[in-house]
Amino acid sequence: MNTQIRQSSLEMFISNRLRERIPQVGRDLSVTALSDGTVYVRGAVRSTQEAAIVRDLVREIPGVTEVFCNTALAVKEAHIA
């Protein structure tokens, strides 16, 4: 049970950090943290640079040992009138 609390706390902390630092993207990302500190981030980003920022932000969080980002570039639709 204690491990589950730590995992969910880490997931919430990471999610909140991403929303604070990159609000336009952070809310569209899903975070899963394992008991060994491995973190999986999934979702859409607007650029490869943004994906690198996400990865780096998660890596610097205490308790995170490894980060796997499964992100895809969000495609903007062109509206033709």
PDB file of N, CA, C and O in Angstrom, chain B, residues numbered from 101:
ATOM      1  N   MET B 101       0.822  -1.197   0.000  1.00  0.00           N
ATOM      2  CA  MET B 101       0.000   0.000   0.000  1.00  0.00           C
ATOM      3  C   MET B 101       0.865   1.260   0.000  1.00  0.00           C
ATOM      4  O   MET B 101       0.585   2.204  -0.739  1.00  0.00           O
ATOM      5  N   ASN B 102       1.909   1.279   0.820  1.00  0.00           N
ATOM      6  CA  ASN B 102       2.790   2.435   0.886  1.00  0.00           C
ATOM      7  C   ASN B 102       3.427   2.717  -0.470  1.00  0.00           C
ATOM      8  O   ASN B 102       3.590   3.875  -0.852  1.00  0.00           O
ATOM      9  N   THR B 103       3.791   1.656  -1.200  1.00  0.00           N
ATOM     10  CA  THR B 103       4.369   1.824  -2.533  1.00  0.00           C
ATOM     11  C   THR B 103       3.372   2.473  -3.476  1.00  0.00           C
ATOM     12  O   THR B 103       3.742   3.331  -4.277  1.00  0.00           O
ATOM     13  N   GLN B 104       2.099   2.068  -3.385  1.00  0.00           N
ATOM     14  CA  GLN B 104       1.069   2.661  -4.234  1.00  0.00           C
ATOM     15  C   GLN B 104       0.904   4.138  -3.942  1.00  0.00           C
ATOM     16  O   GLN B 104       0.707   4.933  -4.861  1.00  0.00           O
ATOM     17  N   ILE B 105       0.981   4.520  -2.662  1.00  0.00           N
ATOM     18  CA  ILE B 105       0.863   5.930  -2.299  1.00  0.00           C
ATOM     19  C   ILE B 105       2.024   6.707  -2.897  1.00  0.00           C
ATOM     20  O   ILE B 105       1.823   7.783  -3.461  1.00  0.00           O
ATOM     21  N   ARG B 106       3.226   6.181  -2.784  1.00  0.00           N
ATOM     22  CA  ARG B 106       4.387   6.868  -3.356  1.00  0.00           C
ATOM     23  C   ARG B 106       4.267   6.987  -4.864  1.00  0.00           C
ATOM     24  O   ARG B 106       4.578   8.032  -5.434  1.00  0.00           O
ATOM     25  N   GLN B 107       3.813   5.910  -5.519  1.00  0.00           N
ATOM     26  CA  GLN B 107       3.663   5.943  -6.975  1.00  0.00           C
ATOM     27  C   GLN B 107       2.649   7.000  -7.379  1.00  0.00           C
ATOM     28  O   GLN B 107       2.921   7.807  -8.268  1.00  0.00           O
ATOM     29  N   SER B 108       1.491   7.009  -6.745  1.00  0.00           N
ATOM     30  CA  SER B 108       0.468   7.983  -7.130  1.00  0.00           C
ATOM     31  C   SER B 108       0.901   9.388  -6.774  1.00  0.00           C
ATOM     32  O   SER B 108       0.576  10.329  -7.498  1.00  0.00           O
ATOM     33  N   SER B 109       1.629   9.559  -5.673  1.00  0.00           N
ATOM     34  CA  SER B 109       2.148  10.883  -5.320  1.00  0.00           C
ATOM     35  C   SER B 109       3.161  11.364  -6.348  1.00  0.00           C
ATOM     36  O   SER B 109       3.161  12.535  -6.730  1.00  0.00           O
ATOM     37  N   LEU B 110       4.019  10.462  -6.792  1.00  0.00           N
ATOM     38  CA  LEU B 110       5.006  10.818  -7.803  1.00  0.00           C
ATOM     39  C   LEU B 110       4.310  11.169  -9.116  1.00  0.00           C
ATOM     40  O   LEU B 110       4.677  12.141  -9.777  1.00  0.00           O
ATOM     41  N   GLU B 111       3.313  10.382  -9.490  1.00  0.00           N
ATOM     42  CA  GLU B 111       2.555  10.669 -10.715  1.00  0.00           C
ATOM     43  C   GLU B 111       1.888  12.041 -10.635  1.00  0.00           C
ATOM     44  O   GLU B 111       1.940  12.820 -11.587  1.00  0.00           O
ATOM     45  N   MET B 112       1.259  12.333  -9.491  1.00  0.00           N
ATOM     46  CA  MET B 112       0.603  13.635  -9.329  1.00  0.00           C
ATOM     47  C   MET B 112       1.615  14.770  -9.353  1.00  0.00           C
ATOM     48  O   MET B 112       1.374  15.809  -9.968  1.00  0.00           O
ATOM     49  N   PHE B 113       2.744  14.575  -8.686  1.00  0.00           N
ATOM     50  CA  PHE B 113       3.776  15.603  -8.652  1.00  0.00           C
ATOM     51  C   PHE B 113       4.282  15.903 -10.060  1.00  0.00           C
ATOM     52  O   PHE B 113       4.415  17.065 -10.443  1.00  0.00           O
ATOM     53  N   ILE B 114       4.564  14.853 -10.827  1.00  0.00           N
ATOM     54  CA  ILE B 114       5.056  15.027 -12.194  1.00  0.00           C
ATOM     55  C   ILE B 114       4.000  15.707 -13.060  1.00  0.00           C
ATOM     56  O   ILE B 114       4.308  16.646 -13.794  1.00  0.00           O
ATOM     57  N   SER B 115       2.768  15.241 -12.977  1.00  0.00           N
ATOM     58  CA  SER B 115       1.688  15.842 -13.772  1.00  0.00           C
ATOM     59  C   SER B 115       1.539  17.329 -13.453  1.00  0.00           C
ATOM     60  O   SER B 115       1.407  18.159 -14.352  1.00  0.00           O
ATOM     61  N   ASN B 116       1.562  17.652 -12.157  1.00  0.00           N
ATOM     62  CA  ASN B 116       1.446  19.060 -11.761  1.00  0.00           C
ATOM     63  C   ASN B 116       2.623  19.884 -12.254  1.00  0.00           C
ATOM     64  O   ASN B 116       2.447  21.013 -12.712  1.00  0.00           O
ATOM     65  N   ARG B 117       3.816  19.326 -12.162  1.00  0.00           N
ATOM     66  CA  ARG B 117       5.012  20.044 -12.626  1.00  0.00           C
ATOM     67  C   ARG B 117       4.923  20.322 -14.120  1.00  0.00           C
ATOM     68  O   ARG B 117       5.244  21.425 -14.563  1.00  0.00           O
ATOM     69  N   LEU B 118       4.492  19.341 -14.898  1.00  0.00           N
ATOM     70  CA  LEU B 118       4.365  19.533 -16.344  1.00  0.00           C
ATOM     71  C   LEU B 118       3.306  20.590 -16.657  1.00  0.00           C
ATOM     72  O   LEU B 118       3.507  21.425 -17.540  1.00  0.00           O
ATOM     73  N   ARG B 119       2.185  20.561 -15.943  1.00  0.00           N
ATOM     74  CA  ARG B 119       1.131  21.564 -16.173  1.00  0.00           C
ATOM     75  C   ARG B 119       1.600  22.964 -15.800  1.00  0.00           C
ATOM     76  O   ARG B 119       1.225  23.940 -16.449  1.00  0.00           O
ATOM     77  N   GLU B 120       2.419  23.064 -14.756  1.00  0.00           N
ATOM     78  CA  GLU B 120       2.943  24.370 -14.333  1.00  0.00           C
ATOM     79  C   GLU B 120       3.950  24.922 -15.340  1.00  0.00           C
ATOM     80  O   GLU B 120       3.889  26.094 -15.710  1.00  0.00           O
ATOM     81  N   ARG B 121       4.864  24.079 -15.775  1.00  0.00           N
ATOM     82  CA  ARG B 121       5.968  24.538 -16.629  1.00  0.00           C
ATOM     83  C   ARG B 121       5.579  24.703 -18.091  1.00  0.00           C
ATOM     84  O   ARG B 121       6.042  25.630 -18.756  1.00  0.00           O
ATOM     85  N   ILE B 122       4.741  23.818 -18.592  1.00  0.00           N
ATOM     86  CA  ILE B 122       4.288  23.904 -19.987  1.00  0.00           C
ATOM     87  C   ILE B 122       2.781  23.649 -20.040  1.00  0.00           C
ATOM     88  O   ILE B 122       2.336  22.595 -20.494  1.00  0.00           O
ATOM     89  N   PRO B 123       2.005  24.623 -19.571  1.00  0.00           N
ATOM     90  CA  PRO B 123       0.557  24.412 -19.410  1.00  0.00           C
ATOM     91  C   PRO B 123      -0.177  24.037 -20.694  1.00  0.00           C
ATOM     92  O   PRO B 123      -1.150  23.285 -20.646  1.00  0.00           O
ATOM     93  N   GLN B 124       0.268  24.543 -21.828  1.00  0.00           N
ATOM     94  CA  GLN B 124      -0.416  24.246 -23.082  1.00  0.00           C
ATOM     95  C   GLN B 124      -0.258  22.788 -23.498  1.00  0.00           C
ATOM     96  O   GLN B 124      -1.014  22.313 -24.345  1.00  0.00           O
ATOM     97  N   VAL B 125       0.695  22.074 -22.931  1.00  0.00           N
ATOM     98  CA  VAL B 125       0.929  20.672 -23.274  1.00  0.00           C
ATOM     99  C   VAL B 125       0.734  19.754 -22.071  1.00  0.00           C
ATOM    100  O   VAL B 125       0.229  18.641 -22.214  1.00  0.00           O
ATOM    101  N   GLY B 126       1.126  20.207 -20.908  1.00  0.00           N
ATOM    102  CA  GLY B 126       1.111  19.375 -19.712  1.00  0.00           C
ATOM    103  C   GLY B 126      -0.218  18.718 -19.418  1.00  0.00           C
ATOM    104  O   GLY B 126      -0.257  17.594 -18.919  1.00  0.00           O
ATOM    105  N   ARG B 127      -1.312  19.407 -19.721  1.00  0.00           N
ATOM    106  CA  ARG B 127      -2.636  18.832 -19.429  1.00  0.00           C
ATOM    107  C   ARG B 127      -2.988  17.693 -20.371  1.00  0.00           C
ATOM    108  O   ARG B 127      -3.906  16.924 -20.084  1.00  0.00           O
ATOM    109  N   ASP B 128      -2.274  17.565 -21.501  1.00  0.00           N
ATOM    110  CA  ASP B 128      -2.557  16.519 -22.485  1.00  0.00           C
ATOM    111  C   ASP B 128      -1.654  15.303 -22.339  1.00  0.00           C
ATOM    112  O   ASP B 128      -1.681  14.401 -23.176  1.00  0.00           O
ATOM    113  N   LEU B 129      -0.856  15.278 -21.276  1.00  0.00           N
ATOM    114  CA  LEU B 129       0.074  14.171 -21.078  1.00  0.00           C
ATOM    115  C   LEU B 129      -0.400  13.265 -19.956  1.00  0.00           C
ATOM    116  O   LEU B 129      -0.971  13.722 -18.966  1.00  0.00           O
ATOM    117  N   SER B 130      -0.157  11.980 -20.126  1.00  0.00           N
ATOM    118  CA  SER B 130      -0.497  10.980 -19.123  1.00  0.00           C
ATOM    119  C   SER B 130       0.802  10.475 -18.500  1.00  0.00           C
ATOM    120  O   SER B 130       1.765  10.186 -19.211  1.00  0.00           O
ATOM    121  N   VAL B 131       0.825  10.371 -17.179  1.00  0.00           N
ATOM    122  CA  VAL B 131       2.041   9.959 -16.468  1.00  0.00           C
ATOM    123  C   VAL B 131       1.756   8.686 -15.679  1.00  0.00           C
ATOM    124  O   VAL B 131       0.756   8.593 -14.967  1.00  0.00           O
ATOM    125  N   THR B 132       2.646   7.713 -15.815  1.00  0.00           N
ATOM    126  CA  THR B 132       2.599   6.488 -15.024  1.00  0.00           C
ATOM    127  C   THR B 132       3.957   6.311 -14.358  1.00  0.00           C
ATOM    128  O   THR B 132       4.989   6.323 -15.028  1.00  0.00           O
ATOM    129  N   ALA B 133       3.955   6.146 -13.034  1.00  0.00           N
ATOM    130  CA  ALA B 133       5.199   5.951 -12.290  1.00  0.00           C
ATOM    131  C   ALA B 133       5.190   4.566 -11.657  1.00  0.00           C
ATOM    132  O   ALA B 133       4.189   4.146 -11.076  1.00  0.00           O
ATOM    133  N   LEU B 134       6.302   3.867 -11.773  1.00  0.00           N
ATOM    134  CA  LEU B 134       6.459   2.547 -11.147  1.00  0.00           C
ATOM    135  C   LEU B 134       7.193   2.697  -9.827  1.00  0.00           C
ATOM    136  O   LEU B 134       7.809   3.730  -9.569  1.00  0.00           O
ATOM    137  N   SER B 135       7.129   1.681  -9.001  1.00  0.00           N
ATOM    138  CA  SER B 135       7.727   1.743  -7.670  1.00  0.00           C
ATOM    139  C   SER B 135       9.248   1.905  -7.698  1.00  0.00           C
ATOM    140  O   SER B 135       9.837   2.364  -6.719  1.00  0.00           O
ATOM    141  N   ASP B 136       9.884   1.535  -8.800  1.00  0.00           N
ATOM    142  CA  ASP B 136      11.346   1.672  -8.897  1.00  0.00           C
ATOM    143  C   ASP B 136      11.776   3.040  -9.421  1.00  0.00           C
ATOM    144  O   ASP B 136      12.964   3.268  -9.645  1.00  0.00           O
ATOM    145  N   GLY B 137      10.811   3.964  -9.622  1.00  0.00           N
ATOM    146  CA  GLY B 137      11.138   5.299 -10.106  1.00  0.00           C
ATOM    147  C   GLY B 137      11.093   5.445 -11.613  1.00  0.00           C
ATOM    148  O   GLY B 137      11.364   6.523 -12.142  1.00  0.00           O
ATOM    149  N   THR B 138      10.755   4.379 -12.305  1.00  0.00           N
ATOM    150  CA  THR B 138      10.600   4.451 -13.757  1.00  0.00           C
ATOM    151  C   THR B 138       9.310   5.196 -14.066  1.00  0.00           C
ATOM    152  O   THR B 138       8.268   4.922 -13.470  1.00  0.00           O
ATOM    153  N   VAL B 139       9.383   6.141 -15.001  1.00  0.00           N
ATOM    154  CA  VAL B 139       8.220   6.957 -15.352  1.00  0.00           C
ATOM    155  C   VAL B 139       7.958   6.853 -16.850  1.00  0.00           C
ATOM    156  O   VAL B 139       8.874   6.943 -17.666  1.00  0.00           O
ATOM    157  N   TYR B 140       6.694   6.662 -17.187  1.00  0.00           N
ATOM    158  CA  TYR B 140       6.233   6.639 -18.573  1.00  0.00           C
ATOM    159  C   TYR B 140       5.363   7.865 -18.808  1.00  0.00           C
ATOM    160  O   TYR B 140       4.414   8.113 -18.063  1.00  0.00           O
ATOM    161  N   VAL B 141       5.685   8.625 -19.836  1.00  0.00           N
ATOM    162  CA  VAL B 141       4.898   9.800 -20.203  1.00  0.00           C
ATOM    163  C   VAL B 141       4.346   9.555 -21.596  1.00  0.00           C
ATOM    164  O   VAL B 141       5.084   9.210 -22.519  1.00  0.00           O
ATOM    165  N   ARG B 142       3.030   9.738 -21.738  1.00  0.00           N
ATOM    166  CA  ARG B 142       2.371   9.527 -23.028  1.00  0.00           C
ATOM    167  C   ARG B 142       1.518  10.740 -23.358  1.00  0.00           C
ATOM    168  O   ARG B 142       0.960  11.387 -22.471  1.00  0.00           O
ATOM    169  N   GLY B 143       1.425  11.040 -24.657  1.00  0.00           N
ATOM    170  CA  GLY B 143       0.549  12.129 -25.078  1.00  0.00           C
ATOM    171  C   GLY B 143       1.110  12.872 -26.270  1.00  0.00           C
ATOM    172  O   GLY B 143       2.061  12.431 -26.915  1.00  0.00           O
ATOM    173  N   ALA B 144       0.500  14.011 -26.545  1.00  0.00           N
ATOM    174  CA  ALA B 144       0.872  14.812 -27.713  1.00  0.00           C
ATOM    175  C   ALA B 144       1.658  16.050 -27.298  1.00  0.00           C
ATOM    176  O   ALA B 144       1.354  16.692 -26.293  1.00  0.00           O
ATOM    177  N   VAL B 145       2.664  16.366 -28.085  1.00  0.00           N
ATOM    178  CA  VAL B 145       3.451  17.583 -27.923  1.00  0.00           C
ATOM    179  C   VAL B 145       3.453  18.326 -29.252  1.00  0.00           C
ATOM    180  O   VAL B 145       3.091  17.762 -30.286  1.00  0.00           O
ATOM    181  N   ARG B 146       3.857  19.586 -29.224  1.00  0.00           N
ATOM    182  CA  ARG B 146       3.811  20.392 -30.443  1.00  0.00           C
ATOM    183  C   ARG B 146       5.098  20.366 -31.252  1.00  0.00           C
ATOM    184  O   ARG B 146       5.112  20.774 -32.413  1.00  0.00           O
ATOM    185  N   SER B 147       6.186  19.886 -30.641  1.00  0.00           N
ATOM    186  CA  SER B 147       7.461  19.859 -31.362  1.00  0.00           C
ATOM    187  C   SER B 147       8.405  18.859 -30.699  1.00  0.00           C
ATOM    188  O   SER B 147       8.164  18.405 -29.581  1.00  0.00           O
ATOM    189  N   THR B 148       9.471  18.528 -31.400  1.00  0.00           N
ATOM    190  CA  THR B 148      10.470  17.635 -30.812  1.00  0.00           C
ATOM    191  C   THR B 148      11.184  18.333 -29.656  1.00  0.00           C
ATOM    192  O   THR B 148      11.612  17.682 -28.702  1.00  0.00           O
ATOM    193  N   GLN B 149      11.312  19.652 -29.743  1.00  0.00           N
ATOM    194  CA  GLN B 149      11.925  20.408 -28.646  1.00  0.00           C
ATOM    195  C   GLN B 149      11.067  20.312 -27.388  1.00  0.00           C
ATOM    196  O   GLN B 149      11.587  20.182 -26.280  1.00  0.00           O
ATOM    197  N   GLU B 150       9.759  20.378 -27.569  1.00  0.00           N
ATOM    198  CA  GLU B 150       8.855  20.262 -26.438  1.00  0.00           C
ATOM    199  C   GLU B 150       8.938  18.865 -25.819  1.00  0.00           C
ATOM    200  O   GLU B 150       8.871  18.727 -24.597  1.00  0.00           O
ATOM    201  N   ALA B 151       9.080  17.848 -26.634  1.00  0.00           N
ATOM    202  CA  ALA B 151       9.245  16.484 -26.121  1.00  0.00           C
ATOM    203  C   ALA B 151      10.516  16.390 -25.274  1.00  0.00           C
ATOM    204  O   ALA B 151      10.522  15.731 -24.234  1.00  0.00           O
ATOM    205  N   ALA B 152      11.577  17.038 -25.712  1.00  0.00           N
ATOM    206  CA  ALA B 152      12.830  17.033 -24.950  1.00  0.00           C
ATOM    207  C   ALA B 152      12.668  17.785 -23.627  1.00  0.00           C
ATOM    208  O   ALA B 152      13.234  17.374 -22.614  1.00  0.00           O
ATOM    209  N   ILE B 153      11.910  18.870 -23.623  1.00  0.00           N
ATOM    210  CA  ILE B 153      11.654  19.624 -22.399  1.00  0.00           C
ATOM    211  C   ILE B 153      10.883  18.756 -21.406  1.00  0.00           C
ATOM    212  O   ILE B 153      11.205  18.726 -20.218  1.00  0.00           O
ATOM    213  N   VAL B 154       9.869  18.054 -21.897  1.00  0.00           N
ATOM    214  CA  VAL B 154       9.090  17.156 -21.046  1.00  0.00           C
ATOM    215  C   VAL B 154      10.013  16.121 -20.419  1.00  0.00           C
ATOM    216  O   VAL B 154       9.992  15.922 -19.204  1.00  0.00           O
ATOM    217  N   ARG B 155      10.814  15.467 -21.233  1.00  0.00           N
ATOM    218  CA  ARG B 155      11.730  14.432 -20.739  1.00  0.00           C
ATOM    219  C   ARG B 155      12.682  15.010 -19.682  1.00  0.00           C
ATOM    220  O   ARG B 155      12.887  14.406 -18.629  1.00  0.00           O
ATOM    221  N   ASP B 156      13.255  16.175 -19.968  1.00  0.00           N
ATOM    222  CA  ASP B 156      14.214  16.775 -19.044  1.00  0.00           C
ATOM    223  C   ASP B 156      13.558  17.210 -17.731  1.00  0.00           C
ATOM    224  O   ASP B 156      14.146  17.048 -16.661  1.00  0.00           O
ATOM    225  N   LEU B 157      12.348  17.758 -17.809  1.00  0.00           N
ATOM    226  CA  LEU B 157      11.634  18.150 -16.587  1.00  0.00           C
ATOM    227  C   LEU B 157      11.371  16.945 -15.696  1.00  0.00           C
ATOM    228  O   LEU B 157      11.538  17.014 -14.478  1.00  0.00           O
ATOM    229  N   VAL B 158      10.960  15.848 -16.306  1.00  0.00           N
ATOM    230  CA  VAL B 158      10.665  14.642 -15.520  1.00  0.00           C
ATOM    231  C   VAL B 158      11.953  14.074 -14.933  1.00  0.00           C
ATOM    232  O   VAL B 158      11.958  13.639 -13.782  1.00  0.00           O
ATOM    233  N   ARG B 159      13.028  14.068 -15.685  1.00  0.00           N
ATOM    234  CA  ARG B 159      14.309  13.511 -15.213  1.00  0.00           C
ATOM    235  C   ARG B 159      14.835  14.216 -13.972  1.00  0.00           C
ATOM    236  O   ARG B 159      15.485  13.591 -13.135  1.00  0.00           O
ATOM    237  N   GLU B 160      14.562  15.511 -13.843  1.00  0.00           N
ATOM    238  CA  GLU B 160      15.135  16.268 -12.726  1.00  0.00           C
ATOM    239  C   GLU B 160      14.341  16.120 -11.420  1.00  0.00           C
ATOM    240  O   GLU B 160      14.744  16.667 -10.394  1.00  0.00           O
ATOM    241  N   ILE B 161      13.240  15.401 -11.446  1.00  0.00           N
ATOM    242  CA  ILE B 161      12.409  15.235 -10.256  1.00  0.00           C
ATOM    243  C   ILE B 161      12.998  14.149  -9.358  1.00  0.00           C
ATOM    244  O   ILE B 161      13.287  13.047  -9.824  1.00  0.00           O
ATOM    245  N   PRO B 162      13.176  14.456  -8.073  1.00  0.00           N
ATOM    246  CA  PRO B 162      13.706  13.458  -7.144  1.00  0.00           C
ATOM    247  C   PRO B 162      12.825  12.213  -7.105  1.00  0.00           C
ATOM    248  O   PRO B 162      11.598  12.305  -7.071  1.00  0.00           O
ATOM    249  N   GLY B 163      13.466  11.057  -7.111  1.00  0.00           N
ATOM    250  CA  GLY B 163      12.742   9.789  -7.090  1.00  0.00           C
ATOM    251  C   GLY B 163      12.593   9.162  -8.458  1.00  0.00           C
ATOM    252  O   GLY B 163      12.291   7.973  -8.564  1.00  0.00           O
ATOM    253  N   VAL B 164      12.800   9.947  -9.515  1.00  0.00           N
ATOM    254  CA  VAL B 164      12.704   9.424 -10.882  1.00  0.00           C
ATOM    255  C   VAL B 164      14.053   8.815 -11.252  1.00  0.00           C
ATOM    256  O   VAL B 164      15.088   9.476 -11.169  1.00  0.00           O
ATOM    257  N   THR B 165      14.026   7.556 -11.658  1.00  0.00           N
ATOM    258  CA  THR B 165      15.272   6.873 -12.024  1.00  0.00           C
ATOM    259  C   THR B 165      15.428   6.711 -13.529  1.00  0.00           C
ATOM    260  O   THR B 165      16.545   6.652 -14.043  1.00  0.00           O
ATOM    261  N   GLU B 166      14.304   6.641 -14.231  1.00  0.00           N
ATOM    262  CA  GLU B 166      14.346   6.432 -15.685  1.00  0.00           C
ATOM    263  C   GLU B 166      13.063   7.000 -16.280  1.00  0.00           C
ATOM    264  O   GLU B 166      11.996   6.926 -15.671  1.00  0.00           O
ATOM    265  N   VAL B 167      13.185   7.574 -17.488  1.00  0.00           N
ATOM    266  CA  VAL B 167      12.025   8.195 -18.139  1.00  0.00           C
ATOM    267  C   VAL B 167      11.869   7.621 -19.546  1.00  0.00           C
ATOM    268  O   VAL B 167      12.826   7.561 -20.318  1.00  0.00           O
ATOM    269  N   PHE B 168      10.646   7.203 -19.861  1.00  0.00           N
ATOM    270  CA  PHE B 168      10.297   6.767 -21.204  1.00  0.00           C
ATOM    271  C   PHE B 168       9.183   7.674 -21.703  1.00  0.00           C
ATOM    272  O   PHE B 168       8.092   7.704 -21.133  1.00  0.00           O
ATOM    273  N   CYS B 169       9.461   8.407 -22.762  1.00  0.00           N
ATOM    274  CA  CYS B 169       8.463   9.304 -23.334  1.00  0.00           C
ATOM    275  C   CYS B 169       7.916   8.692 -24.615  1.00  0.00           C
ATOM    276  O   CYS B 169       8.653   8.416 -25.561  1.00  0.00           O
ATOM    277  N   ASN B 170       6.631   8.490 -24.618  1.00  0.00           N
ATOM    278  CA  ASN B 170       5.944   8.008 -25.804  1.00  0.00           C
ATOM    279  C   ASN B 170       5.029   9.142 -26.249  1.00  0.00           C
ATOM    280  O   ASN B 170       3.819   9.117 -26.025  1.00  0.00           O
ATOM    281  N   THR B 171       5.642  10.136 -26.886  1.00  0.00           N
ATOM    282  CA  THR B 171       4.892  11.313 -27.300  1.00  0.00           C
ATOM    283  C   THR B 171       4.802  11.364 -28.816  1.00  0.00           C
ATOM    284  O   THR B 171       5.657  10.847 -29.534  1.00  0.00           O
ATOM    285  N   ALA B 172       3.747  12.000 -29.271  1.00  0.00           N
ATOM    286  CA  ALA B 172       3.531  12.168 -30.707  1.00  0.00           C
ATOM    287  C   ALA B 172       3.354  13.653 -30.987  1.00  0.00           C
ATOM    288  O   ALA B 172       2.870  14.407 -30.143  1.00  0.00           O
ATOM    289  N   LEU B 173       3.749  14.053 -32.173  1.00  0.00           N
ATOM    290  CA  LEU B 173       3.567  15.446 -32.558  1.00  0.00           C
ATOM    291  C   LEU B 173       2.104  15.703 -32.874  1.00  0.00           C
ATOM    292  O   LEU B 173       1.488  14.992 -33.668  1.00  0.00           O
ATOM    293  N   ALA B 174       1.562  16.726 -32.241  1.00  0.00           N
ATOM    294  CA  ALA B 174       0.182  17.120 -32.508  1.00  0.00           C
ATOM    295  C   ALA B 174       0.146  17.833 -33.857  1.00  0.00           C
ATOM    296  O   ALA B 174       1.002  18.666 -34.156  1.00  0.00           O
ATOM    297  N   VAL B 175      -0.827  17.504 -34.641  1.00  0.00           N
ATOM    298  CA  VAL B 175      -0.952  18.093 -35.976  1.00  0.00           C
ATOM    299  C   VAL B 175      -2.029  19.160 -35.933  1.00  0.00           C
ATOM    300  O   VAL B 175      -3.161  18.906 -35.519  1.00  0.00           O
ATOM    301  N   LYS B 176      -1.661  20.357 -36.365  1.00  0.00           N
ATOM    302  CA  LYS B 176      -2.644  21.427 -36.447  1.00  0.00           C
ATOM    303  C   LYS B 176      -3.401  21.292 -37.760  1.00  0.00           C
ATOM    304  O   LYS B 176      -2.809  21.111 -38.824  1.00  0.00           O
ATOM    305  N   GLU B 177      -4.695  21.381 -37.664  1.00  0.00           N
ATOM    306  CA  GLU B 177      -5.513  21.303 -38.868  1.00  0.00           C
ATOM    307  C   GLU B 177      -5.630  22.683 -39.497  1.00  0.00           C
ATOM    308  O   GLU B 177      -5.874  23.674 -38.809  1.00  0.00           O
ATOM    309  N   ALA B 178      -5.455  22.734 -40.789  1.00  0.00           N
ATOM    310  CA  ALA B 178      -5.618  23.990 -41.514  1.00  0.00           C
ATOM    311  C   ALA B 178      -7.097  24.132 -41.884  1.00  0.00           C
ATOM    312  O   ALA B 178      -7.712  23.209 -42.417  1.00  0.00           O
ATOM    313  N   HIS B 179      -7.634  25.282 -41.596  1.00  0.00           N
ATOM    314  CA  HIS B 179      -9.035  25.542 -41.930  1.00  0.00           C
ATOM    315  C   HIS B 179      -9.078  26.297 -43.249  1.00  0.00           C
ATOM    316  O   HIS B 179      -8.550  27.402 -43.365  1.00  0.00           O
ATOM    317  N   ILE B 180      -9.702  25.697 -44.219  1.00  0.00           N
ATOM    318  CA  ILE B 180      -9.805  26.320 -45.536  1.00  0.00           C
ATOM    319  C   ILE B 180     -11.215  26.888 -45.674  1.00  0.00           C
ATOM    320  O   ILE B 180     -12.213  26.185 -45.511  1.00  0.00           O
ATOM    321  N   ALA B 181     -11.259  28.171 -45.976  1.00  0.00           N
ATOM    322  CA  ALA B 181     -12.564  28.833 -46.090  1.00  0.00           C
ATOM    323  C   ALA B 181     -12.991  28.881 -47.541  1.00  0.00           C
ATOM    324  O   ALA B 181     -14.064  29.399 -47.851  1.00  0.00           O
TER     325      ALA B 181
END
